[in-house]
Amino acid sequence: MKAFIHAGTAACIIALGLTQPGLAQAQAQAYPNKPIRLIVPFAAGGTTDIVARAVSDALGRELGQPVVVENRGGGGGVIGADALAKSAPDGYTLGIATVSTMATNPATNARNPYDPIKDFAPVTNLVNVPNVLTVNPKVPAKTLKDFVALLKANPGKYSYASAGKGSISHLDGELFKDITKTDMVHIPYRGSGPALNDTLAGQVNAQFDNLPSSMPHIQAGKLRALAVAAPKRVEGLPDVPTFAEAGMKDMNNMAWYGLVAPAGTPAAIITRVHDAAVKALQDPNARRRLADSGAYTDGNTSAQFAAQIKRELDLRKKIAHDQNITLE
């Protein structure tokens, strides 16, 4: 009997001889009866962390138990994602899935310790987020065109920060170099938060990041945005072109941040968490925090999110193959 079912509930199940569907329903009714852990596979301060904390309070209210955010950074998201994959499939450990953890890491690392398709149960995509290329204001480039010219004139002189090897920012940086035929030094970090800090300090010249974590610093003049990956120009940054406008359509893909559980989590619990997450995205405070950071709420079905993960994985595998990007 699952540990999270109350003793009284368990006794009723045994006494009534419930079938497996009945057992699943009883599990869902008993769930949750203790706090839920939400693994963020990156350090605090990055977009993954921002999204998780924006929705965790509302999600906890909907579920009736606290949802406690736990940052497990390292390995470009691999450490946290692997910890989630190996957690008990009882609904008490959930995680934030990103393009990095579910697509770019598996696409570039043959030794990735988890299977993004087999080892997780998708719940819902929470938000879609534009990506952005920023530079420290000390970099003598006001526009994307200026930056490309600067890099071509100074191969290997400038650097860019990423959230770690195999992360979406790493793959985007290498794709950018290939498209523009330029050379920058890749500086990997344990998440976008630490990468952002060093870009702000000028220790690294540029960063490929998600907009929510960079937006406040762009608005404060501490970073200069050169291009965004979004369907259209971002409200609040009307003078910053999309990558598509700049002729780099292959870089014009938004990031996403979804909710997943370990594979084997009962379907009834997945449904319970899904419904609570969709309601949490409607919470005024959560919506405001997400909108202010440039994120677009989603809340698709579990099946739709599973298909989204598969499409992203296939896309990143193609990019990794075409650009010969590997972590080995």
C-alpha positions in Angstrom: 0.0 0.0 0.0 1.3 3.5 -0.8 2.7 5.3 2.2 0.7 8.4 1.5 -2.7 6.7 1.9 -4.1 7.2 5.4 -4.4 4.0 7.5 -8.2 4.4 7.6 -8.3 4.7 3.8 -6.1 1.7 3.4 -8.4 -0.4 5.7 -11.4 0.6 3.7 -9.7 -0.3 0.4 -8.8 -3.8 1.8 -12.3 -4.3 3.3 -14.1 -3.3 0.1 -11.7 -5.2 -2.2 -11.3 -2.2 -4.5 -10.1 -2.9 -8.0 -7.1 -1.1 -9.4 -9.2 1.8 -10.8 -10.8 2.1 -7.4 -7.4 2.1 -5.7 -6.2 4.8 -8.0 -9.3 6.9 -7.2 -8.7 6.4 -3.5 -5.1 7.4 -3.8 -6.1 10.6 -5.6 -8.7 11.4 -2.9 -6.1 10.8 -0.1 -3.5 12.9 -1.9 -1.8 15.0 -0.6 -1.6 14.7 3.1 1.9 16.2 3.6 4.1 18.9 2.0 5.2 18.4 -1.6 8.8 19.0 -2.8 9.3 20.9 -6.1 12.7 20.3 -7.5 14.2 23.2 -9.5 17.2 21.8 -11.4 19.0 25.1 -11.4 20.4 27.6 -8.9 18.3 30.3 -7.3 17.8 33.5 -9.3 17.4 32.1 -12.8 14.2 31.9 -14.8 13.4 28.3 -13.7 13.5 29.4 -10.1 11.4 32.5 -10.8 8.7 30.4 -12.5 8.7 27.8 -9.8 8.4 30.4 -7.0 5.7 32.4 -8.9 3.4 29.4 -9.0 4.4 27.3 -5.9 2.3 29.2 -3.4 -0.8 29.1 -5.5 -0.3 25.5 -6.4 0.1 24.7 -2.7 -3.2 26.4 -1.9 -5.0 24.5 -4.6 -3.6 21.2 -3.4 -4.1 22.0 0.3 -0.4 21.4 1.2 2.7 23.5 1.0 4.8 23.2 -2.1 8.4 23.6 -1.1 10.9 24.7 -3.8 14.2 22.9 -3.6 17.1 24.1 -5.8 19.2 21.2 -7.1 21.6 22.9 -9.6 24.5 21.5 -11.4 25.4 19.9 -14.7 23.2 22.2 -16.7 20.1 20.8 -15.0 21.2 17.2 -15.1 21.6 16.7 -11.3 18.2 18.0 -10.4 16.4 16.2 -13.2 18.1 12.9 -12.4 17.1 13.3 -8.7 13.5 13.8 -9.8 13.6 10.8 -12.1 14.9 8.6 -9.2 12.3 9.9 -6.7 9.4 7.8 -5.5 6.4 8.1 -7.9 4.0 9.1 -5.2 3.2 12.7 -6.1 5.2 14.1 -3.3 8.2 15.0 -5.5 7.6 17.1 -8.6 10.0 19.0 -10.7 10.3 21.8 -13.2 11.1 20.6 -16.7 13.0 22.8 -19.1 14.2 22.7 -22.7 17.7 22.1 -21.2 16.7 19.2 -19.0 14.3 17.5 -21.4 15.9 18.2 -24.8 19.4 19.9 -25.0 21.1 17.8 -22.3 19.9 14.4 -23.7 20.6 15.6 -27.3 24.2 16.5 -26.6 25.2 13.9 -23.9 25.1 10.2 -24.8 25.8 9.5 -21.1 22.9 11.5 -19.8 21.7 9.5 -16.8 17.9 9.7 -17.5 15.6 9.3 -20.5 13.5 12.4 -20.9 10.6 10.4 -22.5 10.6 7.3 -20.3 11.6 8.5 -16.9 9.0 11.3 -16.4 5.3 11.8 -16.3 4.4 15.1 -17.9 1.8 17.2 -16.0 1.5 20.5 -17.9 3.5 23.2 -19.5 3.3 26.2 -17.1 4.8 29.0 -19.2 6.5 29.9 -22.5 9.3 32.4 -22.2 11.2 34.5 -24.8 15.0 34.1 -24.9 17.2 37.1 -25.1 20.8 37.9 -26.1 22.3 40.5 -23.8 25.7 42.1 -23.4 27.3 44.0 -20.5 27.0 47.8 -21.3 30.8 48.0 -21.4 30.7 46.0 -24.6 31.0 48.5 -27.5 28.0 47.2 -29.5 24.7 49.0 -29.5 22.9 46.6 -31.8 23.0 43.0 -32.9 24.6 44.0 -36.2 27.3 45.9 -34.2 27.9 42.9 -32.0 28.4 40.5 -34.9 30.8 42.9 -36.5 32.7 43.3 -33.2 33.0 39.5 -32.9 34.2 39.1 -36.4 36.9 41.7 -35.9 38.0 40.1 -32.6 37.7 36.3 -32.8 38.0 34.6 -29.5 38.3 37.9 -27.5 34.7 38.0 -26.2 32.9 35.4 -24.0 29.3 34.3 -23.3 27.8 32.8 -20.2 25.5 29.8 -20.2 23.5 27.9 -17.6 25.8 25.0 -18.1 27.1 22.6 -20.7 24.2 21.1 -22.6 21.8 23.8 -21.5 19.6 25.7 -23.9 21.8 28.8 -23.5 24.9 26.7 -24.4 23.2 25.3 -27.5 21.9 28.7 -28.5 25.3 30.2 -28.1 27.0 27.7 -30.3 24.2 28.0 -32.9 24.7 31.7 -32.9 28.4 31.3 -33.5 27.7 29.0 -36.4 25.1 31.2 -38.0 27.2 34.4 -37.7 30.5 32.7 -38.4 32.0 34.2 -35.3 34.0 32.9 -32.3 33.2 33.5 -28.6 34.5 31.7 -25.6 31.9 29.6 -23.8 31.8 30.1 -20.0 29.4 27.5 -18.4 27.8 28.1 -14.9 25.7 26.1 -12.5 22.5 27.8 -13.7 21.5 31.0 -15.3 21.5 32.9 -12.0 25.3 32.7 -11.4 25.8 33.3 -15.2 23.7 36.4 -15.0 25.7 37.7 -12.0 29.0 37.5 -13.8 27.6 39.1 -16.9 26.2 41.9 -14.8 29.7 42.3 -13.2 31.4 42.4 -16.6 33.4 39.2 -15.9 31.6 37.7 -19.0 30.7 39.9 -22.0 27.4 38.4 -23.1 24.7 35.9 -22.1 22.0 33.9 -23.8 19.3 33.8 -21.2 15.6 33.6 -20.7 13.9 37.0 -20.5 12.3 36.8 -17.0 15.7 36.8 -15.2 17.3 39.4 -17.4 14.4 41.8 -17.9 14.8 43.8 -14.6 18.5 44.4 -15.4 17.7 45.4 -19.0 15.1 47.9 -17.8 17.6 49.2 -15.2 20.3 49.7 -17.9 22.6 47.1 -16.4 22.3 44.9 -19.5 21.8 45.8 -23.1 19.4 43.6 -25.0 20.3 42.9 -28.6 17.7 40.4 -29.8 14.8 38.3 -28.5 13.5 34.9 -29.4 9.8 35.4 -29.6 6.9 35.4 -32.2 6.9 39.2 -32.1 8.7 42.1 -30.3 8.3 41.9 -26.6 6.2 44.5 -24.9 8.5 46.6 -22.8 11.4 46.2 -25.3 9.9 47.7 -28.5 13.3 48.6 -29.9 14.8 45.1 -29.6 14.2 43.0 -32.7 13.4 39.3 -32.8 16.0 37.0 -34.1 13.7 36.2 -37.0 13.7 39.9 -37.9 17.5 39.8 -37.9 17.5 36.9 -40.3 18.2 34.2 -37.6 14.9 32.3 -37.7 16.6 29.1 -36.3 17.2 30.9 -33.1 13.7 32.3 -32.7 12.4 29.6 -30.4 10.9 30.4 -27.0 11.8 28.4 -23.9 9.2 26.6 -21.8 8.9 25.6 -18.2 6.6 22.7 -17.3 5.7 20.5 -14.4 6.6 16.8 -14.4 6.6 13.9 -12.0 8.6 10.7 -11.9 7.4 8.0 -14.3 5.0 5.6 -12.6 3.1 8.3 -10.7 -0.5 7.2 -10.6 -2.6 8.8 -13.4 -5.2 10.0 -10.9 -2.5 12.0 -9.0 -1.2 13.4 -12.3 -4.7 14.6 -13.0 -5.1 16.1 -9.5 -1.8 18.0 -9.9 -2.6 19.1 -13.4 -6.0 20.6 -12.4 -4.4 22.4 -9.5 -1.6 23.8 -11.6 -4.0 25.1 -14.2 -6.0 26.9 -11.5 -2.7 28.2 -9.9 -1.9 29.8 -13.2 -5.1 31.8 -12.9 -4.1 33.2 -9.5 -3.8 37.0 -9.8 -0.5 37.2 -7.9 1.1 34.4 -9.9 -0.2 35.8 -13.2 1.2 39.2 -12.3 4.6 37.9 -11.3 4.8 35.8 -14.5 3.6 38.6 -16.8 6.0 41.1 -15.2 8.9 38.8 -16.0 7.8 38.4 -19.7 6.4 34.9 -19.4 3.3 33.7 -21.2 1.1 31.2 -19.2 0.1 28.0 -20.8 -1.6 25.1 -18.9 -1.9 22.6 -21.7 -3.0 18.9 -21.2 -0.5 16.3 -20.0 -0.7 14.6 -23.5 0.0 18.0 -25.2 2.9 18.6 -22.9 4.3 15.1 -23.7 4.1 15.9 -27.4 5.8 19.3 -26.8 8.7 17.6 -25.0 9.1 15.1 -27.9 9.1 17.8 -30.5 11.7 19.9 -28.6 13.9 16.8 -28.1 13.8 16.0 -31.9 14.6 19.6 -32.7 17.6 19.8 -30.4 18.9 16.5 -31.6 18.9 17.9 -35.1 20.7 21.1 -34.0 23.3 19.1 -32.0 23.9 16.8 -35.0 24.1 19.6 -37.6 26.4 21.7 -35.5 28.4 18.7 -34.2 27.7 19.7 -30.5 28.5 17.0 -28.0 29.6 17.0 -24.3 31.8 13.9 -24.8 
